Amino acid sequence: MIPVTQYNGHAVAVLGLGRSGLSAARALKAGGATPVCWDDNEDSLTAAEAEGFLIANLHADHVWQEHNFAALILSPGIPHLYPEPNPIVKLAWGHGVPVDNDVGLFFSVYLDFWNGQEEGDEPWPEAIAITGSNGKSTVTALIAHIFKAAGRNVQMGGNIGRGVLDLDPPKKGMVYVLELSSYQTELARTLSPSIAVFLNFSPDHFDRHDGRGGYFAAKKRLFEKSAPDRMIIGVDESEGRFLANSMRQDGNEGHPVTAVSVTKPLRGRGWSVFAEHDQLIEWAGDKELARIDLAEMTALQGVHNQQNACAAHAVCKTLGLTSDEIEAGMKSFPGLPHRMEVVGRLGNISFVNDSKATNVESAAKALGAYQNIYWIAGGQGKEGGLVGLKDYLPNVKKAYLIGETANEFAGLLGDAPHEMAETLERAITLALQDADADEQASVILLAPACASFDQFPSFEHRGDAFRAQVLALINKDK
């Protein structure tokens, strides 16, 4: 835990008692503050009260008058502006109480530690903050894995794994690798990473940010407010190209921006990392500095994972790792559960769990990464339907349709081979029968392009069920 001492002796309101809210309350209490907690969920209140936290209904104006709060710490899932500010946020505004979140508290502690260092105290701690629409979790985990494999003291958290205030306090040589969502970057009052990463940009969370511009502004804030020493920016969309250009200094493209691309080679001025023909290429000025064969990276298949690898390479190289150390770390990276996770192999059949592909865009990336696919798809549909998947159907040998959207998928597939499997268990059985009769190397791919809630509590439960059945089949065959 990282104690937060800036509110020592003061009362601090904490709204939302999930993972980040409870960790913030613990960190504030450890730093000498008195957290006063509230959540509209009764079970969350009970859990916080069991830990000894003071509970008070923050909807009541008299509570604000009684406690004279120094700050309101807000959990990321609670709206603070759009589509409508939470009523408790409005109360904070009315009482002149600053609103912050756990990320802002983390960086205030981190910045204080940096400011307390003397010349010659190196190696100083480093904080890497990763944002973007897609790939944040993979890039965060990949960077942390590479540093750990190289023998560095790594702490990973934020929107993945542990909350930022549940990490260990900063010390010399430590590397923080943090996944930050737009909900977190938009509100944090302090943002001071040494390296900021922007991966990509696609439509998401528009209701929370009042449209495309608001969503981009929330991402961009990580760069504009924090003035990081180094910026790694994906330039395959207009937003990334705009951000990279606006962050460059005095016309010098080499510092402090590193451009990343998987759609075009970046052999221009400055420092860049790009993917070309399954090769990761690091380029500076007029020469190639490094080359890594990404085709060998089993957990980093697909164009989107090549972008993830390029961003991770740029970060790790910036902080002093060699290309050999980075390549070794990429080769040993196991990938994240439910994200194009290679569960196992049976003869010439590979089983891939991409249960996290809960929308069309994510499923398309998986379908584009493999050939000769026996595809398990369907579940609870999302707004926008299945438009965008047709281009990938040539990679699919046959589809097995499950859940509420099975009929909609059947309409999309038309005359393409498919079967109504209804359940995941039956889909796996049918797919294995067909793939087993195929002489070519093939992939049984779970990439539903849908939410799981018609048949499973979460995409994790769906992926776990896929993995369990596959492993049972593999072990039975031994």
C-alpha positions as CSV (number, residue, x, y, z in Angstrom):
1,M,0.0,0.0,0.0
2,I,1.1,3.6,-0.7
3,P,0.2,5.9,2.2
4,V,-1.3,9.2,1.1
5,T,-0.1,11.9,3.6
6,Q,-1.2,15.1,1.9
7,Y,-4.6,15.1,3.8
8,N,-3.1,14.1,7.2
9,G,-5.4,15.4,9.9
10,H,-8.3,16.1,7.5
11,A,-11.5,14.4,6.6
12,V,-11.8,13.1,3.0
13,A,-15.0,11.9,1.4
14,V,-14.7,8.7,-0.6
15,L,-17.5,7.8,-3.0
16,G,-17.6,4.4,-4.5
17,L,-16.2,1.4,-2.5
18,G,-15.1,-1.0,-5.2
19,R,-11.4,-1.9,-5.7
20,S,-10.1,1.6,-6.3
21,G,-12.3,3.3,-3.7
22,L,-11.4,0.9,-0.9
23,S,-7.7,1.1,-1.7
24,A,-8.0,4.9,-1.7
25,A,-9.7,4.8,1.7
26,R,-7.0,2.5,3.1
27,A,-4.2,4.7,1.7
28,L,-5.7,7.9,3.1
29,K,-6.2,6.3,6.5
30,A,-2.6,5.1,6.5
31,G,-1.5,8.6,5.7
32,G,-3.3,10.1,8.7
33,A,-6.6,11.3,7.1
34,T,-10.1,10.3,8.1
35,P,-11.9,8.8,5.1
36,V,-15.7,9.1,5.3
37,C,-17.1,6.6,2.9
38,W,-20.3,6.1,0.9
39,D,-21.6,3.8,-1.8
40,D,-25.2,3.3,-3.0
41,N,-24.6,-0.4,-2.9
42,E,-25.5,-1.9,0.5
43,D,-23.0,-4.8,0.2
44,S,-20.1,-2.4,-0.5
45,L,-21.1,-0.3,2.6
46,T,-21.1,-3.5,4.7
47,A,-17.6,-4.5,3.4
48,A,-16.2,-1.0,4.2
49,E,-17.8,-0.9,7.6
50,A,-16.3,-4.3,8.4
51,E,-12.9,-2.8,7.8
52,G,-13.6,-0.1,10.3
53,F,-14.2,2.8,8.0
54,L,-16.5,5.6,8.9
55,I,-19.8,5.5,6.9
56,A,-21.9,8.5,6.2
57,N,-24.5,9.3,3.6
58,L,-22.7,11.8,1.3
59,H,-26.0,12.7,-0.3
60,A,-26.9,14.6,2.8
61,D,-25.8,18.3,2.8
62,H,-25.4,18.3,6.6
63,V,-22.6,15.6,6.3
64,W,-20.5,18.1,4.3
65,Q,-21.0,20.8,6.8
66,E,-20.1,18.6,9.7
67,H,-16.9,17.1,8.3
68,N,-15.5,20.1,6.3
69,F,-14.0,17.7,3.7
70,A,-10.6,18.5,2.3
71,A,-11.4,16.5,-0.9
72,L,-13.8,14.1,-2.6
73,I,-12.1,11.0,-4.0
74,L,-14.3,9.5,-6.7
75,S,-14.2,5.9,-8.2
76,P,-13.8,5.8,-12.0
77,G,-17.2,4.3,-12.7
78,I,-19.0,7.3,-11.3
79,P,-19.8,10.1,-13.7
80,H,-18.5,13.5,-12.7
81,L,-19.7,15.5,-15.7
82,Y,-21.3,13.6,-18.5
83,P,-23.9,12.3,-19.2
84,E,-24.9,13.9,-15.9
85,P,-22.8,14.7,-12.8
86,N,-23.4,12.4,-9.8
87,P,-25.4,14.4,-7.2
88,I,-22.6,14.0,-4.7
89,V,-20.2,15.5,-7.1
90,K,-22.6,18.5,-7.4
91,L,-22.5,18.8,-3.6
92,A,-18.7,18.8,-3.6
93,W,-18.8,21.6,-6.2
94,G,-21.3,23.6,-4.1
95,H,-19.1,23.3,-1.0
96,G,-15.9,24.2,-2.9
97,V,-14.4,20.7,-2.3
98,P,-11.9,19.6,-4.9
99,V,-12.7,16.3,-6.7
100,D,-9.9,13.8,-7.4
101,N,-9.4,10.0,-7.9
102,D,-6.9,7.4,-6.8
103,V,-4.7,8.0,-9.8
104,G,-4.3,11.6,-8.8
105,L,-3.4,10.6,-5.3
106,F,-0.9,8.1,-6.6
107,F,0.9,10.6,-8.8
108,S,0.9,13.2,-6.0
109,V,2.9,10.7,-3.8
110,Y,5.1,9.8,-6.8
111,L,5.9,13.4,-7.6
112,D,6.7,14.2,-3.9
113,F,9.2,11.3,-3.9
114,W,10.9,12.6,-7.1
115,N,11.0,16.1,-5.7
116,G,12.7,14.8,-2.6
117,Q,15.6,13.1,-4.4
118,E,19.0,14.6,-4.6
119,E,21.4,14.6,-7.6
120,G,23.2,11.4,-7.7
121,D,20.4,9.4,-6.1
122,E,19.8,7.4,-9.3
123,P,18.3,5.1,-10.4
124,W,15.2,7.1,-9.8
125,P,11.8,5.4,-9.9
126,E,9.9,5.5,-13.3
127,A,6.2,5.5,-13.9
128,I,4.8,4.4,-17.3
129,A,1.2,5.3,-18.0
130,I,-0.6,3.6,-20.9
131,T,-3.8,4.8,-22.5
132,G,-5.7,4.2,-25.7
133,S,-8.9,2.5,-26.9
134,N,-7.6,-1.0,-27.4
135,G,-4.6,-3.0,-26.2
136,K,-3.9,-1.2,-22.9
137,S,-4.0,-4.3,-20.8
138,T,-1.8,-6.3,-23.1
139,V,0.8,-3.6,-23.5
140,T,0.8,-3.0,-19.7
141,A,1.3,-6.7,-19.0
142,L,3.9,-7.1,-21.7
143,I,6.0,-4.2,-20.5
144,A,5.9,-5.4,-16.9
145,H,6.8,-8.9,-18.0
146,I,9.8,-7.7,-20.1
147,F,11.2,-5.6,-17.2
148,K,10.6,-8.5,-14.7
149,A,12.4,-10.9,-17.0
150,A,15.3,-8.5,-17.2
151,G,15.6,-8.4,-13.4
152,R,14.0,-5.0,-12.7
153,N,11.7,-4.2,-9.7
154,V,8.3,-3.9,-11.4
155,Q,4.9,-2.8,-10.1
156,M,1.9,-3.3,-12.4
157,G,-1.6,-1.9,-11.7
158,G,-4.2,0.7,-12.4
159,N,-7.0,-0.6,-14.7
160,I,-5.4,-4.0,-14.6
161,G,-4.5,-6.1,-11.6
162,R,-4.0,-4.1,-8.4
163,G,-5.3,-0.6,-7.8
164,V,-2.6,2.1,-8.0
165,L,-2.6,2.7,-4.3
166,D,-2.3,-1.0,-3.5
167,L,1.1,-1.0,-5.1
168,D,4.3,-0.7,-3.1
169,P,5.6,2.8,-2.2
170,P,8.1,4.3,-4.6
171,K,11.8,3.7,-4.2
172,K,15.0,3.8,-6.2
173,G,15.1,1.7,-9.3
174,M,11.3,0.8,-9.2
175,V,9.3,0.8,-12.4
176,Y,5.6,1.4,-12.2
177,V,3.6,0.2,-15.3
178,L,0.0,1.6,-15.2
179,E,-2.9,1.0,-17.4
180,L,-5.1,4.1,-17.3
181,S,-8.6,4.4,-18.8
182,S,-10.2,7.6,-20.0
183,Y,-12.3,7.6,-16.8
184,Q,-9.1,7.8,-14.8
185,T,-7.1,10.3,-16.9
186,E,-10.0,12.7,-17.2
187,L,-10.4,13.4,-13.5
188,A,-6.9,12.9,-11.9
189,R,-5.7,16.3,-10.5
190,T,-2.0,15.2,-10.7
191,L,-0.6,13.2,-13.7
192,S,3.2,13.0,-13.7
193,P,4.4,9.8,-15.5
194,S,8.0,9.8,-16.8
195,I,6.7,8.0,-20.0
196,A,3.2,8.4,-21.4
197,V,1.8,6.0,-24.0
198,F,-1.1,6.5,-26.5
199,L,-1.8,3.4,-28.4
200,N,-4.8,4.1,-30.7
201,F,-8.2,5.7,-30.9
202,S,-11.6,4.2,-31.8
203,P,-15.2,4.9,-30.8
204,D,-15.9,4.1,-27.1
205,H,-17.5,5.6,-24.0
206,F,-19.0,8.5,-26.0
207,D,-21.9,8.9,-23.6
208,R,-19.5,9.3,-20.7
209,H,-17.4,11.9,-22.5
210,D,-20.1,13.7,-24.5
211,G,-18.9,12.5,-27.8
212,R,-15.7,11.8,-29.8
213,G,-14.0,15.0,-29.0
214,G,-14.6,14.6,-25.2
215,Y,-13.3,11.1,-25.3
216,F,-10.1,12.1,-27.1
217,A,-9.7,15.1,-24.7
218,A,-9.7,12.7,-21.8
219,K,-6.9,10.6,-23.4
220,K,-4.9,13.7,-24.5
221,R,-5.0,15.1,-20.9
222,L,-2.3,12.5,-19.9
223,F,0.1,14.3,-22.2
224,E,-0.9,17.9,-21.9
225,K,-1.2,18.0,-18.1
226,S,1.8,15.8,-17.2
227,A,4.5,16.9,-19.6
228,P,6.1,13.5,-19.5
229,D,9.8,13.1,-20.3
230,R,9.0,10.8,-23.2
231,M,5.9,10.1,-25.2
232,I,5.2,6.9,-27.2
233,I,2.3,7.7,-29.6
234,G,0.5,5.4,-32.1
235,V,0.0,7.4,-35.3
236,D,-2.3,5.1,-37.3
237,E,-5.3,7.3,-36.7
238,S,-5.8,11.1,-37.1
239,E,-6.0,11.6,-33.3
240,G,-2.6,10.0,-32.8
241,R,-1.0,12.0,-35.6
242,F,-2.5,15.2,-34.2
243,L,-1.2,14.3,-30.7
244,A,2.3,13.5,-31.9
245,N,2.6,16.7,-33.9
246,S,1.3,18.8,-31.0
247,M,3.7,17.3,-28.5
248,R,6.8,17.7,-30.7
249,Q,9.1,20.5,-29.6
250,D,10.7,23.2,-31.8
251,G,10.1,21.2,-35.0
252,N,12.4,18.4,-33.7
253,E,10.6,15.2,-34.5
254,G,13.0,13.0,-32.5
255,H,12.4,14.4,-29.0
256,P,10.4,13.8,-26.9
257,V,8.0,11.8,-29.2
258,T,8.4,8.3,-30.5
259,A,5.9,7.4,-33.2
260,V,4.5,3.8,-33.5
261,S,2.7,2.4,-36.5
262,V,1.6,-0.9,-38.0
263,T,0.1,0.5,-41.2
264,K,3.1,2.2,-42.7
265,P,6.9,2.3,-42.3
266,L,8.2,5.3,-40.4
267,R,11.6,5.8,-41.9
268,G,11.7,9.5,-41.5
269,R,13.3,11.9,-39.0
270,G,13.2,11.2,-35.3
271,W,12.8,7.9,-33.5
272,S,10.1,5.4,-34.5
273,V,9.1,1.8,-34.0
274,F,6.9,0.2,-36.7
275,A,5.9,-3.3,-38.0
276,E,6.5,-4.4,-41.5
277,H,6.0,-7.9,-42.9
278,D,5.9,-9.4,-39.4
279,Q,9.1,-7.6,-38.4
280,L,9.4,-5.0,-35.6
281,I,11.8,-2.3,-36.8
282,E,13.3,0.4,-34.6
283,W,14.4,3.4,-36.7
284,A,16.2,6.6,-35.8
285,G,17.3,9.4,-38.2
286,D,18.4,7.5,-41.3
287,K,19.2,4.0,-39.9
288,E,17.8,0.9,-38.5
289,L,18.6,0.3,-34.8
290,A,16.9,-3.0,-34.2
291,R,14.8,-5.7,-35.8
292,I,12.7,-8.4,-34.1
293,D,10.8,-11.2,-35.8
294,L,7.3,-11.0,-34.4
295,A,6.1,-14.2,-36.2
296,E,8.0,-16.1,-33.5
297,M,5.9,-14.5,-30.7
298,T,3.1,-16.9,-30.1
299,A,1.3,-14.7,-27.6
300,L,1.5,-11.6,-29.9
301,Q,-0.2,-12.8,-33.1
302,G,-2.2,-10.4,-35.2
303,V,-1.7,-6.8,-36.4
304,H,-3.1,-5.3,-33.2
305,N,-0.6,-7.3,-31.2
306,Q,2.2,-6.1,-33.4
307,Q,1.2,-2.6,-32.4
308,N,1.3,-3.6,-28.8
309,A,4.8,-5.1,-29.3
310,C,6.0,-1.9,-31.0
311,A,4.8,0.3,-28.2
312,A,6.3,-2.0,-25.5
313,H,9.6,-2.1,-27.4
314,A,9.8,1.7,-27.5
315,V,9.1,2.0,-23.8
316,C,11.6,-0.6,-22.7
317,K,14.3,0.8,-25.0
318,T,13.7,4.3,-23.6
319,L,14.4,3.0,-20.1
320,G,17.6,1.3,-21.0
321,L,16.8,-2.3,-21.9
322,T,18.6,-3.8,-24.8
323,S,16.9,-5.2,-27.9
324,D,18.0,-8.7,-26.9
325,E,16.4,-8.3,-23.4
326,I,13.2,-7.0,-25.0
327,E,13.1,-9.8,-27.6
328,A,13.7,-12.5,-24.9
329,G,10.9,-11.0,-22.8
330,M,8.5,-11.0,-25.8
331,K,9.2,-14.6,-26.5
332,S,8.5,-15.7,-23.0
333,F,5.3,-13.5,-22.6
334,P,2.4,-15.9,-22.0
335,G,-0.3,-13.4,-23.0
336,L,-3.3,-12.4,-21.0
337,P,-6.2,-14.7,-20.2
338,H,-9.1,-14.5,-22.6
339,R,-7.2,-12.3,-25.1
340,M,-6.1,-14.6,-28.0
341,E,-4.9,-17.0,-25.3
342,V,-3.5,-20.2,-26.8
343,V,-5.1,-22.7,-24.4
344,G,-3.4,-25.7,-25.9
345,R,-2.9,-27.9,-29.0
346,L,-4.2,-31.3,-30.1
347,G,-2.4,-32.6,-33.1
348,N,-2.5,-29.9,-35.8
349,I,-5.4,-28.1,-34.0
350,S,-4.8,-25.0,-31.8
351,F,-7.4,-23.8,-29.4
352,V,-7.5,-20.0,-28.9
353,N,-9.6,-18.3,-26.2
354,D,-10.5,-14.8,-27.1
355,S,-13.6,-14.5,-24.9
356,K,-12.6,-10.8,-24.3
357,A,-13.6,-10.2,-27.9
358,T,-17.1,-8.9,-26.8
359,N,-17.6,-6.6,-29.9
360,V,-17.2,-6.8,-33.6
361,E,-13.9,-4.8,-33.7
362,S,-12.2,-7.1,-31.3
363,A,-13.4,-10.3,-33.0
364,A,-12.3,-9.0,-36.3
365,K,-8.7,-8.7,-35.0
366,A,-8.7,-12.3,-33.9
367,L,-10.2,-13.5,-37.2
368,G,-7.6,-11.5,-39.1
369,A,-4.8,-13.1,-37.1
370,Y,-5.3,-16.8,-38.2
371,Q,-6.2,-18.9,-41.2
372,N,-8.3,-22.0,-41.4
373,I,-10.5,-21.1,-38.5
374,Y,-13.3,-23.1,-36.9
375,W,-15.1,-20.1,-35.3
376,I,-17.3,-20.2,-32.1
377,A,-19.4,-17.0,-32.1
378,G,-22.4,-15.5,-30.6
379,G,-23.9,-14.4,-27.2
380,Q,-25.7,-11.3,-26.2
381,G,-25.7,-8.7,-29.0
382,K,-24.4,-5.2,-28.8
383,E,-25.6,-2.0,-30.4
384,G,-24.4,-1.8,-34.0
385,G,-24.8,-5.5,-34.8
386,L,-22.3,-7.5,-36.7
387,V,-21.4,-5.1,-39.5
388,G,-17.6,-5.3,-40.1
389,L,-17.1,-9.0,-39.9
390,K,-17.9,-10.0,-43.5
391,D,-14.4,-9.1,-44.7
392,Y,-12.9,-11.8,-42.4
393,L,-15.1,-14.7,-43.4
394,P,-12.6,-16.0,-46.0
395,N,-10.4,-17.1,-43.0
396,V,-13.3,-19.1,-41.5
397,K,-13.7,-22.7,-42.5
398,K,-16.9,-23.1,-40.5
399,A,-18.8,-21.2,-37.7
400,Y,-20.6,-22.6,-34.7
401,L,-23.2,-20.3,-33.4
402,I,-24.3,-19.9,-29.7
403,G,-26.5,-17.6,-27.6
404,E,-29.1,-15.0,-28.4
405,T,-27.4,-13.8,-31.6
406,A,-27.2,-17.2,-33.3
407,N,-29.9,-16.4,-35.8
408,E,-28.4,-12.9,-36.6
409,F,-25.0,-14.6,-37.2
410,A,-26.6,-17.1,-39.4
411,G,-28.0,-14.3,-41.5
412,L,-24.5,-12.7,-41.7
413,L,-22.9,-16.0,-42.8
414,G,-25.5,-16.7,-45.5
415,D,-24.2,-19.7,-47.5
416,A,-20.9,-19.9,-45.6
417,P,-20.7,-23.2,-43.6
418,H,-22.2,-22.8,-40.2
419,E,-24.0,-24.8,-37.5
420,M,-26.4,-23.8,-34.8
421,A,-24.6,-25.1,-31.7
422,E,-26.7,-23.2,-29.0
423,T,-24.2,-23.8,-26.2
424,L,-20.5,-23.3,-25.9
425,E,-20.0,-26.9,-24.8
426,R,-21.6,-28.3,-27.9
427,A,-19.9,-25.8,-30.1
428,I,-16.5,-27.0,-28.9
429,T,-17.5,-30.7,-29.5
430,L,-18.7,-29.9,-33.1
431,A,-15.7,-27.8,-33.9
432,L,-13.3,-30.5,-32.8
433,Q,-15.0,-33.1,-34.9
434,D,-14.7,-31.0,-38.0
435,A,-11.2,-29.8,-37.3
436,D,-10.0,-33.3,-36.5
437,A,-11.1,-34.4,-40.0
438,D,-9.2,-31.5,-41.6
439,E,-5.7,-32.4,-42.8
440,Q,-4.5,-28.7,-42.6
441,A,-3.3,-27.0,-39.4
442,S,-6.4,-25.3,-38.0
443,V,-7.6,-23.1,-35.1
444,I,-10.7,-23.5,-33.0
445,L,-11.3,-19.9,-32.0
446,L,-13.6,-18.6,-29.4
447,A,-14.1,-14.9,-30.5
448,P,-17.8,-14.3,-29.7
449,A,-18.2,-10.7,-31.0
450,C,-20.9,-10.4,-28.3
451,A,-21.3,-10.0,-24.6
452,S,-21.6,-13.1,-22.4
453,F,-24.5,-12.3,-20.2
454,D,-27.1,-14.5,-21.9
455,Q,-25.3,-17.6,-20.8
456,F,-22.4,-16.6,-18.5
457,P,-21.9,-14.0,-15.8
458,S,-18.9,-12.4,-17.5
459,F,-16.5,-12.9,-20.4
460,E,-14.0,-14.4,-17.9
461,H,-16.5,-17.1,-16.9
462,R,-17.1,-17.9,-20.6
463,G,-13.4,-18.1,-21.3
464,D,-12.8,-20.2,-18.2
465,A,-15.5,-22.7,-19.4
466,F,-13.8,-22.8,-22.8
467,R,-10.4,-23.4,-21.3
468,A,-11.6,-26.1,-18.9
469,Q,-13.3,-28.1,-21.6
470,V,-10.4,-27.8,-24.0
471,L,-7.9,-28.9,-21.3
472,A,-10.1,-31.8,-20.4
473,L,-10.1,-32.9,-24.1
474,I,-6.3,-32.6,-24.4
475,N,-5.6,-34.5,-21.2
476,K,-8.1,-37.2,-22.2
477,D,-6.1,-37.7,-25.4
478,K,-2.8,-38.2,-23.7
